[in-house]
Amino acid sequence: MDEHDLPAPAEEASFGADKRKAWLRATLAGMEDGVVLTDATGSITFLNPAAQAITGWTLQQVRGAALSVRLQFIDAARQPIEPGPADALASGVSIALAPSSLVVGKDARERPVEGSFIPVHDLQNRVTGLVVLLRDAAGGERGLAERKRAQAALERSEQRYRRLFEAAKDGILILDSASGRIVDANPYISELLGYTLDELHGKELWEIGFFKDKQANQDAYDELRQTGYIRYDHLPLKSKADAHVAVEFVSNSYLESGAEVVQCNIRDITERSRLEQQTRAQAQELSELNRRKDEFLAMLSHELRNPLAAIHNAVALLGMQDKDGALRPVRSIVERQVGQLTHLVDDLLEIARITSGRIRLRLEGLDVRGTVQRAVESMQSSIAQRRQSLSVSMPPQPLWLQVDPGRLEQVLVNLLSNASKYTDRGGNIALVVAPDEEHVVIRVSDNGIGIARGLLARIFDPFIQAERSLDRAEGGLGIGLTLAQRVIEMHGGTIEAHSEGPGRGSEFVIRLPSRSAPMEDESCPQAPVKEPQEAWRILVVDDNVDAADSLAMLFQADGHDAKVAYSSEEALLLARDYRPDFVLLDIGLPGMDGYEVAKRLRAQPELQNLRLIALTGYGQDSDVARSREAGFDHHVVKPVQFDSLNSLLASLATRRQQ
């Protein structure tokens, strides 16, 4: 087929033959792709310059020669391409060259090409020739080298991927994106599941132990297709041998060479699950130990407070009987030691309550100077006994805070006690209270033994003490400062410790948010307690004989009528006949506890005016709440100052009269 034989489109009919020939030659010559034309017999009639560069032939060398003689088309295996150009001529149908096709031209030179064989038809639809389009797939010698390098790099990359794929210690599954069936798997997942690689191929995940059934598998796969990612941190898996394995399952889809790939990564977390379960069991065990510890501390405090109450009452009786004051020094010693023991018992319970978050503050607006003064008075005798000087500096105007006065006083007493404890006899202690912008600052300083730099950073940790030596007569439990820090922080304040080192003294600084002066209706002063006009009938119920007898003796010495019951049954019988005004009832009674006794007393109509006071060693918030539910009017923790107890009874009696 010559270019003269190409049919002209209707709109080109006006072209002359020469013009059309020149136009066609220019068009073919300017194409970047190679063009080879043949006639109906397959003989070459034309090559454009691009085709000459690809094949190595010139037009003069091949004109009239058979295409099949001058050019051979082979595949990567060096086999003739089928179907080839002869098939395109015979069938009249275009044929595209397969990828990786090669054309063999002059001197047997091979060149990778892309292209197609396109039959040419005349107006009667007869095949009059063939157009062979060729595109150099190698880009010349340089392009061929680059292609080989790229191919080699790709092969190396695939080898590395395959090594990683097969050596991975996580299971890897590749799924067909359309069906969700396995098309590839690494050896690790085969070992984990007990299936051979051949057995895994073509399976859906539910068929090899993932998910409980086909529907669950489909639901997970639908979610993956929608979101592109799914994850299960603990997915139960059953192997071929019915072994149950906990796995972490992650699957995502991505595009690779334009095709969607679904990959699943499976990690055996059996050991991790075992450790997590062990950690949970240990946490539960620690929680149980913590609960038992709290119960033990509550019981310990109860058992310690009973003898302390008896001693406390006995000392108070000595005071009533010691008219000439001959026993005052002895009483002072016992009172101080009982106070120290009571302080230690309180600290044991306080640290448990505060660290577990069970403490509640009873906030009120007050002038902090009164609280400071009460703390100073509490420590005055102890400081004086050590012949230490205590200077107190406070402004004349009120300093208003929103605090729990009892808790704040407890903190100040603790700081003053520590200052005295760690300062030699004759030493100096200073307490300064002053406003500072939006805070009230309280400073407690001394010229005592000081605090070492290494200890200063841990001074507020539980059970930390300065200078542990053999003479721990001034020691404690090492939890006072921990309690102080927690209480101050619960008030929204801060507490800091400062010291220049051993022998240089120490200073503790408290900062609390100040508040404006309270309105008149915020203050609720208690009405003055009226002295009773007649003696009270008081029933003391306690299985600790010494505590019960000593308290009854105190009330009797104060002019009241008091009786004692040492058991629950005795208390119920005696109350019915005695009809007391007050019953001071221990909670921890053997057999029937004090809560049940209180309920039974409240159930007796003839005792409707009875005032019930829980006098007990149990002092946690839950104990107070149970007392209220059982019908007690008040809850008092042993030991208690007799004057305070007497004032409480007087207050309750006044309310009853009103």
C-alpha positions in Angstrom: 0.0 0.0 0.0 1.4 3.4 -1.1 0.4 6.7 0.4 -1.3 7.2 -3.0 -3.6 4.4 -2.1 -4.9 5.9 1.1 -8.5 6.8 0.8 -9.2 10.5 1.0 -12.0 11.8 3.3 -14.9 13.4 1.5 -14.0 16.8 2.9 -10.5 16.4 1.4 -11.8 15.6 -2.1 -10.9 19.1 -3.2 -7.3 18.4 -2.4 -5.1 17.6 -5.4 -3.2 14.3 -5.4 0.1 16.1 -5.0 -1.1 18.3 -2.2 -2.6 15.3 -0.4 0.6 13.3 -0.8 2.8 16.1 0.5 0.4 16.6 3.5 0.5 12.9 4.4 4.3 12.7 4.1 4.7 15.7 6.4 2.3 14.4 8.9 3.9 10.9 9.1 7.4 12.3 9.2 6.6 14.6 12.1 5.2 11.9 14.3 7.2 10.8 17.3 5.8 7.2 17.1 7.2 4.9 14.4 4.8 4.3 11.5 5.2 1.4 9.0 2.8 1.1 6.0 2.2 -2.1 4.0 0.0 -3.0 1.1 -2.6 -5.8 1.1 0.1 -8.4 0.6 2.1 -7.3 3.6 4.9 -5.7 1.6 6.4 -2.5 3.2 5.6 0.7 1.3 6.7 3.4 3.8 8.7 4.0 7.1 8.7 7.3 8.8 11.9 8.6 10.5 10.8 7.4 14.0 10.3 3.8 12.6 13.7 3.9 10.9 15.3 4.8 14.2 13.5 2.0 16.0 14.1 -0.7 13.4 17.5 0.4 12.0 16.1 0.1 8.4 15.8 2.9 5.9 12.9 3.2 3.5 15.1 2.4 0.5 16.3 -0.8 2.2 12.9 -2.2 2.9 10.5 -0.8 0.3 8.7 -3.7 -1.4 10.1 -6.2 1.1 7.7 -8.4 3.1 7.1 -7.0 6.6 7.5 -10.5 8.1 11.0 -10.7 6.5 12.4 -7.3 7.7 10.7 -7.1 11.0 9.9 -9.8 13.6 7.7 -9.3 16.6 8.5 -11.5 19.6 7.5 -11.6 23.3 9.8 -11.6 26.4 10.4 -15.4 25.9 11.7 -14.7 22.4 8.6 -16.4 20.9 6.7 -14.9 17.9 3.8 -12.8 19.0 0.4 -14.3 18.4 -1.8 -12.9 16.9 0.6 -10.8 14.8 0.5 -8.5 11.8 -0.5 -11.2 9.4 -3.5 -12.0 11.6 -4.5 -8.3 11.5 -4.4 -8.3 7.7 -6.3 -11.5 7.4 -9.0 -10.6 10.0 -9.3 -6.9 9.3 -9.3 -6.3 13.1 -6.8 -4.1 15.0 -4.4 -6.0 17.3 -2.5 -4.3 20.2 1.0 -5.4 21.0 1.3 -7.2 24.3 3.4 -5.6 27.1 7.1 -6.5 27.0 6.9 -7.0 23.2 10.1 -6.7 21.2 10.7 -5.8 17.6 13.7 -7.4 15.8 15.0 -5.1 13.1 18.2 -4.7 11.1 21.2 -6.7 12.3 18.9 -8.7 14.7 18.7 -5.7 17.0 15.9 -6.1 19.6 14.0 -3.1 20.8 11.2 -3.1 23.4 8.1 -1.5 21.8 4.5 -0.7 22.4 2.0 -0.2 19.6 -0.6 -1.9 17.4 -1.4 -3.4 14.0 -4.2 -1.4 12.3 -5.8 -2.7 9.0 -6.8 -0.1 6.4 -10.1 -0.5 4.5 -11.4 1.0 1.3 -14.9 2.2 0.5 -16.0 -1.4 -0.1 -14.6 -2.4 3.3 -11.8 -4.4 1.8 -8.4 -4.6 3.5 -6.0 -2.6 1.4 -3.0 -2.5 3.7 -1.7 -2.3 7.3 -0.5 0.5 9.5 2.0 -0.6 12.1 2.4 1.9 15.0 5.5 1.5 17.1 6.5 3.4 20.3 10.0 3.0 21.6 9.5 1.5 25.1 13.2 1.7 26.0 13.9 5.3 25.2 17.1 4.5 23.4 20.1 2.9 24.9 20.1 5.2 27.9 16.4 4.5 28.4 17.0 0.8 28.1 19.7 1.0 30.8 17.5 3.0 33.1 14.7 0.6 32.5 16.9 -2.3 33.4 18.1 -0.5 36.6 14.5 0.3 37.5 13.5 -3.3 36.9 16.4 -4.5 39.0 15.5 -2.1 41.8 11.9 -3.2 41.7 13.0 -6.8 41.9 15.3 -6.0 44.9 12.4 -4.2 46.6 10.1 -7.1 46.0 12.7 -9.5 47.4 13.1 -7.4 50.5 9.4 -7.2 50.9 9.1 -10.9 50.5 11.8 -11.6 53.1 10.1 -9.2 55.6 6.8 -10.8 54.7 8.0 -14.3 55.4 10.2 -13.5 58.4 7.7 -11.3 60.2 6.7 -12.4 63.7 3.3 -11.1 63.2 0.8 -12.9 61.0 0.1 -11.2 57.7 -2.8 -12.0 55.4 -3.5 -10.5 52.0 -7.2 -10.6 50.9 -8.9 -10.2 47.6 -10.6 -6.9 47.9 -13.8 -8.0 46.1 -14.5 -11.3 47.8 -12.5 -11.0 51.1 -10.8 -14.3 50.5 -7.1 -15.0 51.3 -4.7 -14.7 48.3 -1.5 -14.6 50.3 -0.2 -15.5 53.8 3.1 -15.5 55.6 4.5 -18.5 57.4 3.9 -17.1 60.9 0.2 -17.0 60.5 0.3 -20.5 59.2 2.2 -21.6 62.3 -0.2 -19.7 64.6 -3.4 -21.1 63.1 -2.1 -24.6 62.2 -3.1 -24.4 58.6 -0.8 -24.9 55.6 -0.4 -22.0 53.2 -2.3 -24.0 50.6 -5.2 -24.5 53.1 -5.3 -20.8 53.8 -5.6 -19.7 50.2 -9.2 -19.0 49.1 -10.6 -19.1 52.7 -12.6 -16.3 54.3 -11.5 -15.2 57.8 -14.4 -16.8 59.6 -13.4 -20.2 58.1 -10.0 -20.1 59.8 -11.1 -19.1 63.3 -11.6 -15.3 63.1 -15.0 -13.9 64.1 -17.8 -16.1 65.4 -19.6 -16.7 62.0 -19.9 -15.7 58.4 -22.2 -12.7 59.2 -19.8 -11.3 61.8 -17.1 -11.7 59.2 -19.1 -9.9 56.6 -20.0 -7.0 59.0 -16.3 -6.5 59.8 -15.4 -6.6 56.1 -18.2 -4.1 55.3 -16.9 -1.7 57.9 -13.4 -2.1 56.5 -14.6 -1.3 53.0 -16.4 1.8 54.3 -13.7 3.2 56.5 -10.5 1.7 55.1 -9.4 0.6 58.6 -10.6 -1.7 61.4 -8.9 -2.7 64.7 -9.7 -5.2 67.4 -7.4 -5.0 70.4 -8.5 -8.4 71.9 -10.0 -10.7 69.2 -10.5 -14.3 70.3 -9.1 -16.7 67.7 -9.5 -20.5 67.5 -6.8 -22.4 65.7 -7.3 -25.5 63.5 -6.5 -27.6 66.6 -9.3 -25.8 68.6 -6.7 -23.9 70.6 -7.9 -20.5 71.7 -5.5 -17.6 71.1 -5.9 -13.9 72.0 -4.8 -11.7 69.1 -4.6 -8.0 68.1 -6.2 -7.7 64.7 -5.6 -4.7 62.4 -6.7 -4.5 58.8 -6.5 -1.7 56.2 -7.0 -1.3 52.5 -4.8 0.7 50.1 -4.0 1.1 46.5 -1.0 -0.6 44.8 -0.4 0.0 41.1 -4.0 1.2 40.8 -5.5 -2.0 42.4 -7.0 -2.2 45.9 -5.2 -4.4 48.4 -6.6 -5.5 51.7 -3.9 -6.4 54.3 -4.5 -8.0 57.8 -1.9 -7.9 60.5 -2.4 -10.4 63.4 -0.3 -10.3 66.6 -0.4 -13.0 69.2 -1.0 -11.2 72.5 -1.4 -14.3 74.7 1.5 -13.2 77.0 0.3 -9.6 77.1 -3.2 -10.7 78.0 -1.7 -12.9 80.7 0.2 -10.0 82.1 -2.8 -7.7 81.9 -4.9 -10.2 83.7 -2.2 -10.6 86.3 -2.1 -6.8 86.7 -5.8 -6.7 87.2 -5.7 -9.4 89.7 -2.9 -7.6 91.6 -4.8 -4.4 91.5 -7.8 -6.2 92.9 -5.7 -7.8 95.5 -4.2 -4.4 96.4 -7.6 -2.9 96.7 -8.7 -5.8 99.0 -5.5 -5.3 101.0 -6.3 -1.5 101.2 -9.8 -2.3 102.4 -8.5 -4.7 105.0 -5.9 -2.1 106.1 -8.6 0.5 106.6 -10.7 -2.0 108.6 -7.7 -2.9 110.6 -6.9 0.8 111.4 -10.5 1.4 112.3 -10.4 -1.6 114.7 -7.0 -0.6 116.0 -8.2 2.9 116.8 -11.3 1.5 118.5 -9.2 -0.9 120.6 -6.7 1.8 121.5 -9.3 4.5 122.3 -11.1 2.4 124.8 -8.2 2.2 127.3 -7.3 5.8 126.4 -10.8 6.9 127.4 -10.5 5.1 130.7 -7.2 6.7 131.5 -8.5 10.1 130.4 -11.5 9.7 132.6 -9.4 8.6 135.6 -7.2 11.6 135.2 -10.2 13.9 135.2 -11.5 12.2 138.4 -8.1 12.8 140.0 -8.5 16.5 139.1 -11.9 16.7 140.8 -10.6 15.0 143.9 -7.2 16.7 144.1 -8.4 19.8 145.9 -5.0 21.0 147.1 -3.3 20.3 143.8 -0.8 17.9 145.1 -1.3 15.5 142.2 -1.2 18.2 139.5 2.4 17.4 138.2 1.5 13.7 137.9 -1.8 14.5 136.2 -0.1 16.8 133.7 2.3 14.0 132.8 -0.5 11.5 132.2 -2.6 14.1 130.3 0.3 14.9 128.0 1.0 11.3 127.2 -2.6 10.4 126.7 -2.9 13.4 124.4 0.2 12.2 122.4 -1.3 8.7 122.1 -4.6 10.1 121.0 -2.8 12.2 118.4 -1.0 9.2 117.0 -4.3 7.2 116.8 -6.0 10.1 115.0 -3.1 10.4 112.5 -3.4 6.7 111.6 -7.0 7.2 110.6 -6.5 10.6 109.0 -3.8 9.4 106.6 -6.1 6.5 105.5 -9.1 8.9 105.0 -7.3 11.6 103.2 -5.3 9.4 100.8 -8.4 7.6 99.8 -10.4 10.8 99.4 -13.0 10.0 102.0 -12.4 13.1 104.1 -15.0 16.0 103.9 -14.3 19.6 104.8 -16.8 21.6 106.8 -16.1 25.0 105.5 -17.1 28.3 107.1 -16.2 31.9 106.8 -14.1 32.9 109.8 -11.4 35.2 111.1 -8.3 33.0 111.1 -6.8 34.7 114.1 -9.2 32.8 116.4 -8.1 29.4 115.0 -4.4 30.4 115.3 -5.0 31.4 118.9 -6.6 28.1 119.8 -3.7 26.2 118.2 -1.2 28.3 120.2 -3.1 27.6 123.4 -3.1 23.9 122.7 0.7 23.9 122.4 1.6 26.5 125.0 2.1 24.1 127.9 4.2 21.7 125.9 6.4 24.4 124.5 6.8 26.0 128.0 7.8 22.6 129.4 10.7 22.6 127.0 11.5 26.1 128.1 11.2 27.3 124.5 10.0 30.8 123.5 7.0 31.2 121.2 6.4 34.6 119.5 3.1 35.1 117.8 2.5 38.0 115.3 -0.9 38.8 113.9 -2.4 42.0 112.5 -5.1 43.8 114.5 -7.6 43.6 111.7 -9.5 40.3 110.9 -8.2 38.0 108.3 -11.1 36.2 106.7 -10.8 32.7 105.2 -13.2 30.0 104.0 -11.9 27.0 105.9 -12.7 24.0 108.1 -11.5 25.4 111.4 -10.9 22.0 113.0 -8.7 20.9 110.1 -6.8 24.1 110.0 -6.2 24.0 113.7 -5.0 20.5 113.3 -2.4 21.6 110.7 -1.2 24.5 112.9 -0.8 22.3 116.0 1.1 19.8 113.9 3.5 22.5 112.6 4.0 23.9 116.1 4.5 20.5 117.6 7.2 19.7 114.9 8.9 23.0 115.6 9.1 22.2 119.3 10.0 18.6 118.7 13.0 19.4 116.5 14.2 22.5 118.5 16.5 22.2 121.5 15.5 23.3 124.9 15.6 27.0 125.2 15.1 27.4 121.4 12.9 30.0 119.6 9.7 29.4 117.7 7.9 32.0 115.7 4.4 32.1 114.2 3.6 35.0 111.9 0.2 35.5 110.2 -0.2 38.3 107.6 -2.2 39.2 104.5 -0.5 39.0 101.1 -2.6 40.3 98.2 -5.3 37.6 97.7 -3.9 35.2 100.3 -3.4 34.9 104.0 0.2 33.6 104.7 1.0 31.7 107.9 4.7 31.1 108.7 6.0 28.7 111.4 9.7 28.9 111.9 12.3 27.7 114.4 16.0 27.7 115.0 16.2 23.9 115.5 18.0 21.1 113.8 17.0 22.2 110.3 16.3 19.9 107.3 19.0 18.3 105.0 18.7 19.3 101.3 18.1 15.7 100.3 15.3 15.3 102.8 13.7 18.7 102.0 12.3 17.5 98.6 10.6 14.5 100.4 9.6 16.1 103.6 5.8 15.8 102.8 6.0 12.2 101.8 4.3 9.7 104.2 6.5 8.2 106.9 9.4 10.6 106.3 11.1 12.0 109.4 14.1 14.2 110.0 17.1 12.6 111.8 16.1 9.1 112.7 18.3 8.3 115.8 18.2 5.9 118.7 16.5 8.4 121.0 13.2 8.6 119.2 11.4 9.9 122.3 10.3 12.9 120.3 9.5 10.9 117.2 6.1 10.1 115.7 4.7 8.2 112.8 6.0 10.6 110.1 2.7 11.3 108.6 1.8 14.7 110.2 3.3 16.8 107.4 1.6 14.6 104.8 -1.7 15.2 106.5 -0.9 19.0 106.6 -0.2 19.1 102.9 -3.3 17.2 101.9 -5.6 19.3 104.1 -4.1 22.7 102.9 -4.3 21.6 99.2 -8.0 20.6 99.8 -8.5 24.2 100.9 -7.0 25.4 97.6 -3.8 26.5 99.3 -0.2 25.5 99.3 2.4 24.6 102.0 6.1 24.8 101.5 9.2 23.8 103.6 12.4 25.9 103.7 15.7 25.3 105.4 19.3 26.4 105.0 20.4 22.9 106.0 21.3 21.0 109.2 21.6 23.2 112.3 20.1 26.2 110.5 16.4 25.9 111.5 13.4 25.5 109.3 10.3 27.4 108.1 6.9 26.1 106.9 4.8 28.6 104.9 1.1 28.2 104.3 -0.8 30.2 101.7 -4.6 30.2 101.8 -7.0 32.1 99.5 -8.5 35.0 101.5 -12.1 36.0 101.3 -14.2 39.1 102.0 -15.8 39.6 105.4 -18.9 37.4 105.7 -22.4 39.0 105.7 -24.2 39.3 109.0 -26.6 36.5 108.1 -23.7 34.1 107.3 -22.6 33.9 110.9 -24.7 31.6 113.1 -23.4 32.0 116.7 -24.6 29.3 119.0 -26.9 30.3 121.8 -25.2 30.3 125.2 -25.5 26.9 127.0 -27.9 27.1 129.9 -26.9 25.3 133.1 -29.3 22.5 133.9 -31.6 23.2 136.8 -31.6 19.6 138.0 -29.4 16.6 137.8 -29.6 14.3 134.7 -30.1 10.6 134.6 -27.3 9.2 132.5 -26.8 5.6 131.4 -23.3 4.7 130.2 -23.1 1.5 128.1 -19.6 0.1 127.4 -18.1 -3.4 127.5 -14.8 -1.8 128.7 -15.5 -1.8 132.4 -12.8 0.8 133.3 -14.0 3.2 130.6 -17.7 2.8 131.6 -17.0 3.0 135.4 -14.7 6.0 135.2 -17.1 8.0 133.0 -20.0 7.2 135.3 -17.9 8.3 138.3 -17.1 11.6 136.6 -20.9 12.3 136.0 -21.6 11.4 139.6 -18.9 13.6 140.9 -20.5 16.4 138.8 -23.8 16.0 140.6 -25.6 13.7 138.1 -27.2 10.3 138.6 -25.3 7.8 136.4 -25.6 4.0 136.0 -23.6 1.6 134.0 -24.4 -1.3 131.7 -21.7 -3.6 130.3 -23.7 -5.4 127.6 -26.4 -4.7 125.0 -29.0 -6.8 126.8 -28.3 -5.2 130.1 -28.6 -1.8 128.5 -32.0 -2.5 127.0 -33.4 -3.8 130.3 -31.9 -1.0 132.4 -33.1 1.7 130.1 -36.7 0.6 130.2 -36.8 0.8 134.0 -34.3 3.6 134.6 -35.6 5.9 131.8 -32.5 8.0 131.5 -32.3 11.4 130.0 -29.1 10.5 128.2 -27.5 7.2 127.0 -23.8 7.3 126.1 -23.6 4.1 124.0 -20.5 2.3 122.7 -20.8 1.0 119.2 -18.5 -1.9 119.3 -20.4 -4.0 121.8 -20.1 -7.8 121.5 -23.1 -9.7 120.2 -25.6 -6.9 119.4 -23.8 -3.8 118.3 -24.6 -0.3 119.4 -26.4 0.5 116.2 -29.0 -2.2 116.8 -29.3 -1.2 120.5 -30.0 2.4 119.4 -32.7 1.2 117.0 -34.4 -0.8 119.7 -34.2 2.0 122.2 -35.9 4.4 119.7 -38.6 1.8 119.2 -39.8 2.1 122.8 -42.5 4.8 123.2 -41.6 5.5 126.8 -38.1 6.5 125.8 -39.2 9.1 123.1 -37.4 12.0 124.9 -34.2 10.0 125.3 -31.0 11.6 123.9 -28.6 9.1 122.4 -24.9 9.8 122.1 -22.6 7.4 120.3 -19.4 7.3 122.4 -17.0 5.1 120.5 -13.6 4.4 119.1 -15.0 4.3 115.6 -14.6 7.7 114.0 -14.7 7.3 110.2 -17.3 9.2 108.1 -19.1 5.9 107.4 -19.4 5.3 111.2 -20.9 8.8 111.7 -23.4 8.2 108.9 -24.5 4.8 110.3 -24.9 6.5 113.7 -27.2 9.0 112.2 -29.2 6.3 110.4 -29.6 4.3 113.7 -31.1 7.3 115.5 -28.2 8.7 117.5 -28.4 12.4 118.3 -24.6 12.9 118.3 -21.4 10.9 117.5 -18.4 11.4 119.8 -15.0 9.8 119.3 -13.1 8.5 122.3 -11.3 9.8 124.3 -13.1 13.1 124.9 -12.5 15.9 127.4 -15.1 15.6 130.1 -15.8 19.3 130.0 -16.6 19.1 126.2 -18.8 16.1 126.8 -20.6 17.9 129.6 -21.2 20.9 127.4 -22.6 18.7 124.7 -25.1 17.1 127.1 -26.1 20.6 128.3 -26.6 21.8 124.7 -28.8 18.7 123.9 -30.8 19.3 127.1 -31.3 22.9 126.2 -32.7 22.0 122.8 -35.1 19.5 124.4 -36.4 22.2 126.8 -37.0 24.5 123.9 
